[in-house]
Every structure is written in structure tokens, then in C-alpha cells.
Amino acid sequence: MLVVLLRFLVQLTGVNFYNPIANAIVKLTNPILRPVRKLLPSYERWDFASLATVFVISIAIKLIPQLFTEVAIGATLLNGVLEAFKVAIWVFIITLACSVIMSWIAPSTYSPINEFTRQISDFFLRPLRRFLPTIEGFDFSPMLAMFICIFLLRFVIPNLMQSV
């Protein structure tokens, strides 16, 4: 599920496909996604085949243990989708942390992982940077993004999972 989710994020954020990390993700997920693409084609940057595959895998992970209990299937489906969102938020947190650390350690050197994490995190940080400008050369948008992600992980998603 994680690799397919990374494939969705690579295409959504416009990561350079010649990047060795992005290229490896594409090659790993092509056998899984090729049949699904026949049913769900991409639209611009939105790769619906990989997004649907992530949701199906996440729902299957939640649904298989529930087959032997009397739990509502609708609740299990929603919990599976929310679990996929949790994984996506954790992927963003990890890429954001790597991007920030790499900007401190080696800000002007090229490395495939630096480019990969920067391109994914910049896609999500760009809207925050419009509202939160840099102050004296410090960019506080990664900190705000981390607070938003932690808020979603600690309060919003668990409350949605319990309410179902």
C-alpha cells in the first residue's frame, strides 16, 4: 500500500520521473496498476488507478479480520479509507522531515532523495507559504504543516473512526 501511495504522490506532485527513487517506485507499481489503468485512467496529475488501489488495499486490510465478526461493512469501509489517509499523512510527515533536515545539512547539493522529498513537500507547502511568508529568512510553513498533520492524526481521524 505504501509504494502505491508513493506512486500516487509522485504523479500528483510532479516529481521528476527521471529521479532514481521515483523511477523505482514507477517500475515497482506498474505491474499492479497496469490492469487497473484500463478501468480508471488518469486525469491530468490525478492518478485514479493508484488512488483506488490504495483504498482497496486499505479496505481489504481492515475488512479481512472483520469477516468473522458482526461489524457493519460500511463502517469497515470508512475505517479503511481513513487508515489510508493516516498512512498518507505519515508519508507527508516523513518526507517533510527529511526535506527539512536535508536543507540544514546540505542545502545546495544534489541528491536524488533530497530532490524527491523536496518536490513532494513543496507541493503541499506552497499553499501555506502564500499565507505564512518567510520572516528574516526563516520558513515557518513546515512547522505549520507538521502541526496540521499532528492535529489530523491525533484528533480528527480518531474521532471520525470512533464515530462510525
N, C-alpha and C positions, 0 to 999 in steps of 0.2 A: 504494500500500500504506500509506503514511504517513497519508493522510487517512482511510482506512477504519479504521486502527488508532486514530486520534484519535477517530473516531466511537464505537468500542467503549469507549474510556476515558471519553468524555463520558457515555455511558449508565451505565457501571459505577460511576463516581464520583459520579454525581448532579449534574453541573454544571448550572447553571441554563440551560434551553434558550432563555430569552429573552436570554441573553448574545449579543451580535452575533457573536462568534467561534464559539461553539457552534452558533448558528443557521446560520452559513455552512457549517460542517462538515456539519451535518444536510442542508442543501439540496444540497451537492455530492455527498453519498454516497447520497441517496435513489434516483436512477435506477439505480445499480449494485445496491443492496441490496433494492429492492422485489421483484424476481423471486426472490431468494434467501430472503426472508422467508416466502414461500409454502411453502418446503420446511423451513426452520428458524426457527420462531417464537422470540420472546424469552421468557425466564422470569425474572420479577422484574427485576433490573438486568442480568442476563446477556443480552447481545445475541449470540446464537449465529450469526446470519447474518453480522454483520460480522467476528466472530472466524474463522469458516470462510472467509470471503472473504480475509482477511489471510493465512491459512495457504495457501490455494490460490494466491494471487499469489506468495507467498514460495517455495512449492514450484515453481511454474512458472518463476520466475526462476532457480532452481537446476537444474531439470530440462531446460530447453531446450538449454543448452550441453552437457549430458551425453548428449543423444540420439545423438551421433555417436561416443561412446566406449563402452567396455565397463565402465561403472561400475554397481554394483548399484543398482537403483531404490530399494530400502529405505533404503540409506544416503543417497541423494539426498533422499528424502522427509524423513528425520530432520534432515538438514542444513538443509533449507528451513524446517522448524518452528523449529529452533534460531536460524536467521537472523531469523525473525520475533520471537523473544524478544529477540534483540540489539537490534533496532530499538525494541521496546517499552521496554527498559531505557534506551536513549539518549533516547527521548521523555521518560521519567520524569526522567532526569538534567537535561535541558534545562528542563523545567517546574519542577523543584525549584530549579535555579539562578536562574531568572527570579523565582520566588516569593521566594527569599531576598534577592535584590538589590532587588526592589521593596519588601520590608519594611524595608530600610535607607533607601532613597531617599525613598519616600512611603508611610509605614506606614498613615496614616489617610485617604488619598484614594482615591476610587473610580475605577477604570478597568476596562474590560472584560478586558484582558489580565491585570491583577492578580487579578481575581476568578477568571478561568479557571484560571490557574496555581495559585492558592492552593487552589481546590477539588480539583483533580487531586492536588496534592502532599499535601494534608491527608488525603485518603482513605488514602494509603499510610503516612503518618507517624503516624496515630492509634494503631496498634498499638505502634509504637516508643515513643511518648510514655507509654504505660502502664508500660513497663519502665524508661524513662530520663526521670525527671522534670526539670523546669527547675531550674537551680541559679543562684541570685542573679539571676533574670530572664533567663538565657540558655538557649535551647532548643538542645540538642545533638543532637536527633533527626535534623535534616537532614544533619549531618556523619556520623552513623552510617549513615544511608540511602545516602549517597554512597560510603562505604567498602564497604558490602554490594554496591552496584551495580558498583563497580570490581572487587571480588573476583569477582563473577559474570562480568563481561566479560573479565577477564584470565586467570582460572584455570579456572572451572567450564565455561563454554560452549566454549572452545577445546579443553579435554581431552575433552569429550563429542563434539565434531566430529571429533577425531583418532581417537578410539576406534572410530568407526563404520567 
